[in-house]
């Protein structure tokens, strides 16, 4: 491993973890509590954006107040924690992670899921040993991944250079975070966004994580 070997930064929710059904379920449970109408998966993917309060603005017709956002966020995470338990890893993830590591290449995980919750969850799925670093969000939820990505790669200095790094995620914000640090990105359609919204970013968009890894190799070959 080293500066001249492709390094992958994986996203967690909606990428390695196939949890979009839990996200929609938790979203609609939260909406029911605060008086909003239920949303379909298709509509969610059309509207979802970061920072997350802007997503609620698209639904409500106005930006929620700080107090409203705090309540919405708490309700969502309460329901998500319950519904996530039934989620599996995305098909083929174990093989992809193992083969990448066995080939002598490095990979890490950066998520906007809270760090204290993320680490035991990843460990519980039995894949923690494939990553040289696992970082979750610290600080308030709902924001962009860009500054977290900056800190993540700074902590990997000597193991992963930005110009040889590819971020694999399911959100436009993953591409934004990659560009922020000078890395590349591949976006996966199995999570939070529609293919059309992902394609607007101008980075490769794929339907499987196998394709994502293949694109990553092509991008920094």
C-alpha positions in Angstrom: 0.0 0.0 0.0 1.1 3.6 -0.5 0.7 6.9 -2.2 0.7 5.4 -5.7 -1.9 2.7 -5.1 -5.6 3.4 -5.5 -7.3 4.1 -2.2 -11.1 3.8 -1.8 -13.1 5.8 0.6 -16.4 4.0 1.0 -19.7 5.6 2.2 -21.8 3.6 4.6 -25.5 4.3 4.5 -27.0 3.5 1.1 -23.7 2.3 -0.2 -22.1 -0.5 1.8 -25.3 -0.9 3.9 -28.4 -1.5 1.9 -30.6 0.6 4.2 -32.7 2.7 1.9 -35.9 0.9 3.0 -35.1 1.7 6.6 -34.5 5.3 5.7 -37.8 5.6 4.0 -39.6 3.8 6.8 -38.0 6.0 9.4 -38.7 9.1 7.3 -42.3 8.3 7.0 -42.6 7.4 10.7 -41.1 10.7 11.6 -43.3 12.5 9.1 -46.4 11.0 10.7 -45.3 12.4 14.1 -44.9 15.9 12.8 -47.9 16.0 10.5 -46.3 15.6 7.0 -47.6 13.3 4.3 -45.8 10.0 3.7 -43.2 10.0 0.8 -42.4 7.3 -1.7 -38.9 6.1 -2.5 -39.1 7.7 -5.9 -40.1 11.1 -4.5 -37.5 10.8 -1.8 -34.8 10.2 -4.4 -36.0 13.2 -6.4 -36.0 15.6 -3.5 -33.2 14.5 -1.2 -30.3 16.9 -0.7 -27.6 18.1 1.7 -27.8 20.0 4.0 -30.7 17.9 5.1 -32.8 20.8 6.3 -33.0 21.9 2.7 -34.6 18.5 1.9 -37.3 19.4 4.5 -37.7 22.8 2.9 -38.5 21.1 -0.4 -41.2 19.1 1.4 -42.6 21.8 3.7 -42.3 24.8 1.5 -40.1 26.6 4.0 -36.9 26.0 5.9 -37.5 24.4 9.3 -36.5 26.5 12.3 -33.5 25.3 14.3 -35.8 24.0 17.0 -38.0 22.2 14.4 -34.9 20.6 12.8 -33.6 19.3 16.1 -37.0 17.6 16.8 -37.2 16.2 13.2 -33.7 14.9 13.4 -34.2 13.2 16.8 -37.4 11.5 15.6 -35.9 10.3 12.4 -32.9 8.7 14.2 -35.1 7.1 16.8 -37.1 5.3 14.1 -34.0 4.6 12.0 -32.2 2.9 14.9 -35.0 0.4 15.2 -35.5 -0.2 11.5 -31.8 -0.5 10.6 -31.5 -3.8 12.6 -33.1 -5.7 9.7 -30.8 -4.3 7.0 -28.1 -6.3 5.2 -25.0 -5.3 3.5 -25.3 -4.5 -0.2 -25.0 -7.6 -2.4 -21.3 -8.6 -2.9 -19.8 -6.2 -0.4 -17.9 -8.8 1.6 -16.2 -10.2 -1.5 -15.4 -6.7 -2.9 -13.8 -5.5 0.4 -11.9 -8.8 0.9 -10.5 -8.9 -2.7 -9.5 -5.3 -2.6 -7.5 -5.8 0.7 -6.0 -9.1 -0.4 -4.7 -7.3 -3.6 -2.6 -5.1 -1.3 -4.8 -2.0 -1.8 -6.1 0.2 1.0 -9.6 1.3 1.8 -11.4 3.3 4.5 -14.9 4.2 5.5 -16.3 7.7 6.1 -19.9 8.1 7.0 -22.2 10.9 8.2 -23.7 8.4 10.6 -22.6 9.4 14.1 -19.2 8.0 14.9 -20.1 6.5 18.2 -23.0 4.6 16.5 -21.1 3.7 13.3 -18.1 1.9 14.7 -20.0 -0.9 16.6 -22.4 -1.3 13.8 -19.6 -1.8 11.2 -17.9 -4.2 13.6 -21.2 -6.1 14.0 -21.3 -6.8 10.3 -17.9 -8.4 10.4 -16.1 -6.1 7.9 -14.2 -3.7 10.1 -10.8 -5.4 9.5 -11.0 -4.5 5.8 -10.5 -0.8 6.5 -7.5 1.1 7.6 -9.7 3.7 9.2 -13.4 4.0 10.0 -14.8 7.5 10.7 -18.3 8.6 11.4 -19.7 12.1 11.8 -18.7 14.2 14.8 -20.7 17.2 15.7 -24.3 18.2 14.5 -26.0 16.1 11.9 -27.5 17.3 8.6 -24.5 19.0 7.1 -22.0 18.2 4.3 -19.3 15.6 4.3 -16.6 17.9 2.8 -14.9 18.9 6.0 -15.2 15.4 7.4 -13.5 14.1 4.2 -10.7 16.7 4.7 -10.0 15.4 8.2 -10.3 11.8 7.2 -7.7 12.1 4.5 -5.4 14.2 6.7 -5.5 11.3 9.2 -4.5 8.9 6.4 -1.6 11.0 5.2 1.2 8.6 4.1 -1.3 5.9 3.3 -3.7 7.6 0.9 -3.0 10.6 -1.3 -6.0 12.6 -2.6 -5.0 12.3 -6.2 -5.0 8.5 -5.9 -8.2 8.3 -3.9 -11.7 7.5 -5.1 -14.8 8.1 -3.0 -17.6 5.6 -3.6 -21.0 6.8 -2.3 -24.7 7.2 -3.1 -25.1 10.9 -2.7 -24.3 14.1 -4.6 -22.6 15.2 -1.4 -20.1 12.4 -1.7 -18.9 13.8 -5.0 -18.8 17.3 -3.5 -16.7 16.0 -0.6 -14.3 14.2 -3.0 -13.8 17.4 -5.1 -13.2 19.4 -1.9 -10.1 17.3 -1.2 -8.9 16.7 -4.8 -10.1 13.1 -5.0 -12.3 11.4 -7.6 -15.8 10.0 -7.1 -18.1 7.3 -8.3 -21.7 7.4 -7.4 -24.0 4.4 -6.9 -27.7 4.4 -7.7 -28.8 2.1 -4.9 -29.2 4.7 -2.2 -30.6 8.2 -1.6 -30.6 9.8 -5.1 -32.2 9.1 -8.5 -29.8 8.3 -11.3 -30.8 11.6 -13.0 -29.8 13.7 -10.0 -26.5 11.8 -9.7 -25.7 12.2 -13.4 -26.0 16.0 -13.1 -22.7 16.0 -11.0 -20.6 14.9 -13.9 -18.9 11.9 -12.3 -19.3 8.2 -13.2 -22.7 6.8 -12.1 -23.1 3.0 -11.7 -25.8 0.5 -10.7 -23.6 -1.9 -8.8 -20.7 -1.7 -6.4 -18.7 -4.1 -8.6 -19.0 -1.5 -11.4 -18.0 1.2 -8.9 -14.8 -0.5 -8.1 -14.0 -1.1 -11.7 -14.6 2.6 -12.4 -12.4 3.6 -9.5 -9.6 1.6 -11.0 -10.1 3.2 -14.4 -10.2 6.7 -12.9 -6.8 6.6 -11.2 -5.0 3.9 -13.2 
